[in-house]
Amino acid sequence: MSDLTDYSRSFSRAVLERVGRAASRAQERAPRPADVLESDEEYLIVVDAPGAEARDVEVSADESGVTVRVDRYREVEPGSETLFAGRGLALDADVDLPADAVPDADGTRAELRDDGTLYVYVPKAERVPIS
């Protein structure tokens, strides 16, 4: 009976590991949803980055859009082992910018908040009055 119990545990662990890997890969391949908000002076892109720390986040912006790359790390509790790793470690978002967005090194900034939400601020072009 002990051999059957050991086999059952081994089989269950192998299934959980494969399902976990598949779930993790699916999450990593799906682009992160993002909100784009607008004020008079700038655009705000909001991306969820749960479990990320500032060192895990890379943001780049150019005239075509904003790209966010998050490479998270899993902390394992001492004395524990991971049976089902279903959370993706790499999370990406690509957001198109409106035509009047001006992503530049001086005005574009990013902020990762304690709740795991990333805010990327992109300035707008100055409006030129028409006379």
Backbone torsions as a table, in degrees:
resi	resn	phi	psi	omega
1	MET	NA	-31.8	179.7
2	SER	-64.9	-39.2	178.4
3	ASP	-64.0	-38.9	178.4
4	LEU	-65.8	-40.6	178.1
5	THR	-65.5	-43.8	178.0
6	ASP	-62.2	-42.3	179.1
7	TYR	-63.5	-43.2	-179.7
8	SER	-61.6	-43.4	178.1
9	ARG	-65.0	-43.2	-179.8
10	SER	-63.3	-43.7	178.9
11	PHE	-63.4	-46.7	179.9
12	SER	-60.3	-42.4	179.6
13	ARG	-63.6	-41.9	179.5
14	ALA	-64.8	-41.3	178.3
15	VAL	-64.1	-47.4	179.5
16	LEU	-60.2	-39.6	179.7
17	GLU	-63.6	-44.6	-179.9
18	ARG	-67.7	-43.1	178.1
19	VAL	-63.3	-41.5	178.7
20	GLY	-61.9	-44.3	178.5
21	ARG	-62.5	-42.2	179.9
22	ALA	-64.5	-43.3	179.1
23	ALA	-64.3	-41.1	-179.9
24	SER	-64.0	-45.3	179.3
25	ARG	-63.2	-41.1	179.5
26	ALA	-62.1	-42.0	179.4
27	GLN	-66.3	-38.6	-179.8
28	GLU	-68.7	-33.2	-177.3
29	ARG	-79.3	-25.6	-179.7
30	ALA	-78.2	130.4	178.7
31	PRO	-66.7	144.3	178.2
32	ARG	-69.5	134.6	173.4
33	PRO	-70.2	151.6	179.9
34	ALA	-141.6	148.3	172.8
35	ASP	-99.5	143.4	173.5
36	VAL	-120.9	118.9	179.5
37	LEU	-113.9	158.8	-176.0
38	GLU	-132.7	134.6	169.3
39	SER	-119.8	-176.7	-179.9
40	ASP	-64.8	-32.4	-173.1
41	GLU	-101.5	-23.0	-171.9
42	GLU	-157.6	169.2	171.3
43	TYR	-104.2	147.4	177.7
44	LEU	-122.8	120.8	176.0
45	ILE	-103.1	128.0	-177.8
46	VAL	-118.0	124.0	-178.2
47	VAL	-129.9	132.9	174.8
48	ASP	-77.5	130.6	178.9
49	ALA	-134.9	64.5	-174.8
50	PRO	-62.0	136.3	177.8
51	GLY	78.5	1.6	-177.9
52	ALA	-88.1	150.7	171.1
53	GLU	-115.2	163.6	-175.9
54	ALA	-53.9	-37.0	-178.5
55	ARG	-67.7	-16.6	-178.3
56	ASP	-87.4	-10.3	-169.0
57	VAL	-108.3	134.5	174.1
58	GLU	-127.4	126.8	-179.7
59	VAL	-122.3	131.8	173.3
60	SER	-131.8	148.5	-179.2
61	ALA	-142.0	139.5	172.0
62	ASP	-144.6	-174.3	-174.5
63	GLU	-61.3	-20.2	-179.4
64	SER	-87.5	-24.0	-179.8
65	GLY	163.5	-172.0	179.6
66	VAL	-113.5	134.1	176.2
67	THR	-117.3	129.2	178.1
68	VAL	-117.7	131.4	176.0
69	ARG	-126.3	125.0	178.5
70	VAL	-121.3	121.6	174.8
71	ASP	-113.8	99.8	-177.4
72	ARG	-88.3	162.2	176.7
73	TYR	-122.6	142.6	179.1
74	ARG	-93.3	128.1	172.7
75	GLU	-92.3	132.9	177.6
76	VAL	-109.1	130.9	178.5
77	GLU	-61.4	137.7	177.3
78	PRO	-56.1	135.3	179.9
79	GLY	82.9	4.4	-179.2
80	SER	-116.6	161.2	172.0
81	GLU	-133.5	151.1	-178.0
82	THR	-81.7	122.1	175.9
83	LEU	-97.7	-32.9	-175.8
84	PHE	-138.9	103.3	-179.3
85	ALA	-100.2	85.5	-174.0
86	GLY	-96.6	-11.1	-179.5
87	ARG	-87.7	130.5	177.2
88	GLY	-67.8	144.2	178.7
89	LEU	-92.2	-32.2	179.3
90	ALA	-104.9	122.3	-179.6
91	LEU	-124.3	126.4	-177.1
92	ASP	-123.3	149.1	173.7
93	ALA	-140.6	134.3	173.8
94	ASP	-122.3	122.0	-175.4
95	VAL	-124.0	124.6	175.4
96	ASP	-73.5	142.8	179.0
97	LEU	-103.2	147.6	173.4
98	PRO	-62.9	160.8	-174.2
99	ALA	-61.9	-28.7	-177.5
100	ASP	-91.4	9.2	175.9
101	ALA	-75.4	142.7	-178.6
102	VAL	-126.7	81.3	178.7
103	PRO	-73.6	118.9	177.5
104	ASP	-144.8	166.2	-176.0
105	ALA	-65.4	-29.2	-177.5
106	ASP	-81.1	-38.6	-172.7
107	GLY	-101.0	-25.0	-179.4
108	THR	-81.1	132.3	-179.9
109	ARG	-144.6	156.6	179.7
110	ALA	-130.9	148.7	-178.8
111	GLU	-142.0	123.5	175.8
112	LEU	-99.3	118.3	-177.6
113	ARG	-88.2	163.4	-177.4
114	ASP	-60.8	-25.2	-179.4
115	ASP	-83.0	4.9	177.9
116	GLY	84.3	21.0	178.0
117	THR	-106.4	129.6	179.8
118	LEU	-99.6	129.5	177.6
119	TYR	-113.8	123.9	177.4
120	VAL	-117.9	121.2	-178.1
121	TYR	-103.6	126.4	179.8
122	VAL	-125.5	121.9	-177.9
123	PRO	-68.1	157.3	174.6
124	LYS	-96.3	157.7	174.2
125	ALA	-67.7	147.5	177.1
126	GLU	-69.5	138.2	177.0
127	ARG	-80.0	134.3	178.5
128	VAL	-103.1	120.9	179.4
129	PRO	-66.6	140.7	179.0
130	ILE	-97.3	127.6	-179.6
131	SER	-109.0	NA	NA
